[in-house]
Amino acid sequence: MLYGYMRDFFGHTFRPEKYKSRPGYAPLLRDFEHFYTRRLYHRIQDCWNRPIASRPGAWIEVMERTTKDYNRHLTLTGKTIKCLNLGSYNYLGFADQHPRCTADVIANIRQFGTASAGTRATSGTTTTHVALEEATARYLGKEAALVVGMGFATNSTTLPALLGKGALVISDSLNHSSLVVGARASGAKIRVFEHNNMKHLEHVIRDSIADGQPRSHRPWTKIVI
């Protein structure tokens, strides 16, 4: 970073035109963001955003890239590197080569396209969504079910709909950030117990029930653990 700041100092002094935005355009990045992108990220960007030439299965074919200007521009070599996939959203393997999954995906893409171009509340609900929710409700033995397309959004948007002021959330100290975001957004009171410590959890529950809500000491309208 020190070397980068030194280069910027001399650059601003002797070649200030390189650091100015185009006339009539506002700068896209703040000063530090611009510095980080130019002096740090560009030099190591090949560590991320690696294009692949295969399915995102257990093994992937990573496309090899080369550069002649310190990673400012990356050029594909035409070769691939076989790598073990340790960081994928393909948790259940649905994106891998599977006769039933692949055929169903292709059929749905031909019918609905690759995106609905809208949220579920507007134009984003399709017959496939409805069928999935009906099947989920039948499987769980419930009247209805709601399927959310993203794990983080499931917790961060559903908890505020179920909880509110007067409710209490008793949260594990190492809960996922999606649960933390959802609990905070709900407006409910939050109390934390030590990770997987059932004795401490029992202690927090007993104290919370005995004390009730802050100031008024009224019973909690709802307690969620």
RODO-2510 file (C-alpha; in nm, 4 decimals, decimal comma):
residues 225
     n   res          X          Y          Z
     1     m     0,0000     0,0000     0,0000
     2     l     0,2847     0,2369     0,0830
     3     y     0,4356     0,1770    -0,2617
     4     g     0,0950     0,2441    -0,4181
     5     y     0,0543     0,5724    -0,2305
     6     m     0,4028     0,6788    -0,3391
     7     r     0,3206     0,6065    -0,7041
     8     d    -0,0044     0,8031    -0,6715
     9     f     0,1779     1,0979    -0,5144
    10     f     0,4223     1,1248    -0,8026
    11     g     0,1457     1,0512    -1,0536
    12     h    -0,0746     1,3340    -0,9222
    13     t     0,2303     1,5632    -0,9284
    14     f     0,3674     1,4908    -1,2760
    15     r     0,0726     1,3359    -1,4666
    16     p    -0,2475     1,4727    -1,3061
    17     e    -0,4517     1,4205    -1,6243
    18     k    -0,4479     1,0430    -1,5658
    19     y    -0,6329     1,0846    -1,2349
    20     k    -0,9123     1,3117    -1,3524
    21     s    -1,2605     1,1986    -1,4571
    22     r    -1,3772     1,2588    -1,8119
    23     p    -1,5304     1,6062    -1,8585
    24     g    -1,8998     1,6007    -1,7749
    25     y    -1,8804     1,2674    -1,5859
    26     a    -1,8836     1,2201    -1,2100
    27     p    -1,6180     0,9890    -1,0607
    28     l    -1,7422     0,6316    -1,0307
    29     l    -1,5359     0,5481    -0,7236
    30     r    -1,4318     0,7292    -0,4080
    31     d    -1,0654     0,8066    -0,3514
    32     f    -0,9766     0,4928    -0,1534
    33     e    -1,1944     0,2680    -0,3711
    34     h    -1,0167     0,4045    -0,6767
    35     f    -0,6794     0,3499    -0,5124
    36     y    -0,7702    -0,0044    -0,4035
    37     t    -0,8944    -0,0978    -0,7505
    38     r    -0,5883     0,0367    -0,9329
    39     r    -0,3048    -0,0447    -0,6947
    40     l    -0,4211    -0,3580    -0,5129
    41     y    -0,7110    -0,5432    -0,6718
    42     h    -0,5921    -0,5261    -1,0325
    43     r    -0,2618    -0,6869    -0,9382
    44     i    -0,4271    -0,9894    -0,7768
    45     q    -0,7640    -1,0017    -0,9548
    46     d    -0,6784    -1,3323    -1,1236
    47     c    -0,7286    -1,4942    -0,7815
    48     w    -1,1046    -1,4295    -0,8147
    49     n    -1,3744    -1,4291    -1,0826
    50     r    -1,2152    -1,7232    -1,2574
    51     p    -1,4101    -1,8299    -1,5689
    52     i    -1,4772    -2,2016    -1,6042
    53     a    -1,5440    -2,4188    -1,9097
    54     s    -1,7412    -2,6956    -1,7408
    55     r    -2,0325    -2,7711    -1,5123
    56     p    -1,9929    -2,6506    -1,1501
    57     g    -1,9560    -3,0042    -1,0200
    58     a    -1,7033    -3,1546    -0,7798
    59     w    -1,4313    -3,0998    -1,0425
    60     i    -1,4219    -2,7972    -1,2697
    61     e    -1,2183    -2,6888    -1,5709
    62     v    -1,0760    -2,3431    -1,4949
    63     m    -0,9845    -2,1387    -1,8015
    64     e    -0,6201    -2,0345    -1,7951
    65     r    -0,5456    -1,6639    -1,8370
    66     t    -0,2299    -1,4628    -1,8902
    67     t    -0,1394    -1,0941    -1,8691
    68     k     0,1296    -0,8616    -1,9961
    69     d     0,0348    -0,5521    -1,7948
    70     y     0,0237    -0,6688    -1,4324
    71     n    -0,3324    -0,8094    -1,4535
    72     r    -0,4906    -0,4920    -1,5887
    73     h    -0,6011    -0,6976    -1,8878
    74     l    -0,6354    -1,0765    -1,8826
    75     t    -0,6195    -1,2888    -2,1979
    76     l    -0,7414    -1,6466    -2,2309
    77     t    -0,4745    -1,8920    -2,3437
    78     g    -0,7182    -2,1546    -2,4714
    79     k    -0,6048    -2,4032    -2,2061
    80     t    -0,7943    -2,5238    -1,8997
    81     i    -0,6835    -2,6454    -1,5567
    82     k    -0,8702    -2,9240    -1,3788
    83     c    -0,9408    -2,8109    -1,0213
    84     l    -1,1257    -2,9443    -0,7203
    85     n    -1,4303    -2,7235    -0,6565
    86     l    -1,4266    -2,6041    -0,2953
    87     g    -1,6362    -2,2870    -0,3325
    88     s    -1,9652    -2,3274    -0,5156
    89     y    -2,3317    -2,2391    -0,4636
    90     n    -2,4184    -2,5730    -0,6216
    91     y    -2,4883    -2,7183    -0,2762
    92     l    -2,7209    -3,0017    -0,3796
    93     g    -2,5599    -3,0774    -0,7126
    94     f    -2,8575    -2,9654    -0,9231
    95     a    -2,6281    -2,7740    -1,1597
    96     d    -2,4188    -3,0823    -1,2264
    97     q    -2,4849    -3,3224    -1,5120
    98     h    -2,7954    -3,5113    -1,4007
    99     p    -3,0386    -3,6599    -1,6558
   100     r    -3,3569    -3,5467    -1,4798
   101     c    -3,2366    -3,2081    -1,3516
   102     t    -3,0731    -3,1092    -1,6804
   103     a    -3,3794    -3,2012    -1,8859
   104     d    -3,6143    -3,0136    -1,6497
   105     v    -3,3935    -2,7026    -1,6544
   106     i    -3,3752    -2,6978    -2,0349
   107     a    -3,7525    -2,7431    -2,0643
   108     n    -3,8194    -2,4557    -1,8214
   109     i    -3,5705    -2,2258    -1,9933
   110     r    -3,7442    -2,2871    -2,3255
   111     q    -4,0818    -2,2114    -2,1694
   112     f    -3,9979    -1,9229    -1,9328
   113     g    -3,6561    -1,7961    -2,0449
   114     t    -3,3509    -1,7542    -1,8229
   115     a    -3,5100    -1,4864    -1,6013
   116     s    -3,8560    -1,3570    -1,5174
   117     a    -3,7434    -0,9909    -1,5299
   118     g    -3,9408    -0,9118    -1,2162
   119     t    -3,9905    -0,9925    -0,8505
   120     r    -4,2347    -1,2522    -0,7198
   121     a    -4,4716    -0,9712    -0,6230
   122     t    -4,4882    -0,8338    -0,9784
   123     s    -4,4187    -1,0493    -1,2838
   124     g    -4,1818    -1,3010    -1,1282
   125     t    -4,4223    -1,5764    -1,0223
   126     t    -4,4545    -1,8599    -1,2723
   127     t    -4,6541    -2,1832    -1,2733
   128     t    -4,3338    -2,3616    -1,1722
   129     h    -4,3094    -2,1520    -0,8540
   130     v    -4,6716    -2,2283    -0,7690
   131     a    -4,6240    -2,6016    -0,8325
   132     l    -4,3109    -2,6077    -0,6161
   133     e    -4,4846    -2,4339    -0,3254
   134     e    -4,7846    -2,6650    -0,3497
   135     a    -4,5575    -2,9697    -0,3514
   136     t    -4,3623    -2,8343    -0,0522
   137     a    -4,6834    -2,7750     0,1441
   138     r    -4,8076    -3,1273     0,0705
   139     y    -4,4748    -3,2773     0,1745
   140     l    -4,4739    -3,0851     0,5035
   141     g    -4,8439    -3,1446     0,5668
   142     k    -4,9207    -2,7719     0,5784
   143     e    -5,1883    -2,5547     0,4201
   144     a    -4,9407    -2,3523     0,2188
   145     a    -4,5700    -2,2868     0,1733
   146     l    -4,3568    -1,9961     0,0571
   147     v    -4,0364    -2,0646    -0,1346
   148     v    -3,7643    -1,7981    -0,1303
   149     g    -3,5012    -1,8188    -0,4002
   150     m    -3,2079    -1,7173    -0,1794
   151     g    -3,0967    -1,8548     0,1568
   152     f    -2,9861    -1,5168     0,2961
   153     a    -3,3140    -1,3550     0,1922
   154     t    -3,5132    -1,6368     0,3547
   155     n    -3,3909    -1,5349     0,6990
   156     s    -3,3370    -1,1622     0,6503
   157     t    -3,6815    -1,0946     0,5003
   158     t    -3,9000    -1,3574     0,6685
   159     l    -3,8086    -1,2830     1,0305
   160     p    -3,9273    -0,9180     1,0118
   161     a    -4,2612    -1,0468     0,8790
   162     l    -4,3024    -1,2856     1,1735
   163     l    -4,1673    -1,0696     1,4548
   164     g    -4,2003    -0,7142     1,5773
   165     k    -4,1854    -0,4938     1,8849
   166     g    -4,2713    -0,6833     2,2005
   167     a    -4,1168    -1,0055     2,0704
   168     l    -3,7922    -1,1623     2,1866
   169     v    -3,5287    -1,3361     1,9750
   170     i    -3,2837    -1,5595     2,1627
   171     s    -2,9953    -1,6081     1,9223
   172     d    -2,6889    -1,8323     1,9179
   173     s    -2,3725    -1,6235     1,9347
   174     l    -2,2438    -1,7785     1,6102
   175     n    -2,5639    -1,7588     1,4064
   176     h    -2,5338    -1,6794     1,0368
   177     s    -2,5377    -1,3100     0,9509
   178     s    -2,8677    -1,3539     0,7639
   179     l    -3,0383    -1,4449     1,0926
   180     v    -2,8725    -1,1507     1,2665
   181     v    -2,9835    -0,9077     0,9935
   182     g    -3,3395    -1,0426     1,0010
   183     a    -3,3639    -1,0259     1,3784
   184     r    -3,2351    -0,6690     1,3899
   185     a    -3,4681    -0,5578     1,1115
   186     s    -3,7702    -0,7025     1,2923
   187     g    -3,7552    -0,4548     1,5790
   188     a    -3,7673    -0,7384     1,8324
   189     k    -3,5467    -0,7490     2,1398
   190     i    -3,2426    -0,9724     2,0933
   191     r    -3,0604    -1,1718     2,3591
   192     v    -2,7636    -1,3935     2,2850
   193     f    -2,6549    -1,7239     2,4372
   194     e    -2,3166    -1,8941     2,4088
   195     h    -2,2724    -2,1138     2,1030
   196     n    -2,4386    -2,4541     2,1498
   197     n    -2,4408    -2,4052     2,5288
   198     m    -2,7790    -2,5413     2,6384
   199     k    -2,7266    -2,4518     3,0045
   200     h    -2,6632    -2,0889     2,9152
   201     l    -2,9632    -2,0968     2,6805
   202     e    -3,1838    -2,2220     2,9643
   203     h    -3,0490    -1,9462     3,1883
   204     v    -3,1274    -1,6791     2,9244
   205     i    -3,4783    -1,8178     2,8700
   206     r    -3,5579    -1,8249     3,2439
   207     d    -3,4289    -1,4706     3,2995
   208     s    -3,6121    -1,3402     2,9912
   209     i    -3,9444    -1,4892     3,0983
   210     a    -3,9026    -1,3710     3,4565
   211     d    -3,7994    -1,0158     3,3617
   212     g    -4,0409    -0,9686     3,0715
   213     q    -4,0143    -0,6711     2,8399
   214     p    -3,7822    -0,3828     2,9314
   215     r    -3,9329    -0,1103     3,1526
   216     s    -4,2920    -0,2388     3,1439
   217     h    -4,2027    -0,5989     3,2434
   218     r    -4,5013    -0,7193     3,0440
   219     p    -4,4892    -1,0744     2,9044
   220     w    -4,3274    -1,1100     2,5644
   221     t    -4,5741    -1,1329     2,2780
   222     k    -4,3576    -1,4015     2,1197
   223     i    -4,0286    -1,5746     2,1973
   224     v    -3,8262    -1,7227     1,9113
   225     i    -3,5087    -1,9224     1,9646
***
